[in-house]
Amino acid sequence: MRITTTVTIEGMLAVHAASAVYTALAGVDGIITADVKMGRATIEHDGRATHEQIADAIEVAGYRVTDMRDERRLPLL
């Protein structure tokens, strides 16, 4: 099962912020892809990445998570 987590991020004020968040998320086990834009990240993962791990990685990059939502997708048969 793949899960898409959409994260709203506070404090991303410069272009380098997206790169910093992307790099921080790369260290979280289970993340398959991350699309990071100013103030938002869309993360696809296999379920091993918890909300806490994602938020911690973003906070290490210097930003704060204000909202996080999951969308679960079952594999196509």
HELIX and SHEET records of a PDB file:
HELIX    1   1 HIS A   16  LEU A   25  1                                  10    
HELIX    2   2 HIS A   51  VAL A   60  1                                  10    
SHEET    1   A 4 ILE A  31  LYS A  37  0                                        
SHEET    2   A 4 ARG A  40  HIS A  45 -1                                        
SHEET    3   A 4 ARG A   2  GLU A  10 -1                                        
SHEET    4   A 4 ARG A  64  ARG A  73 -1                                        
END                                                                             
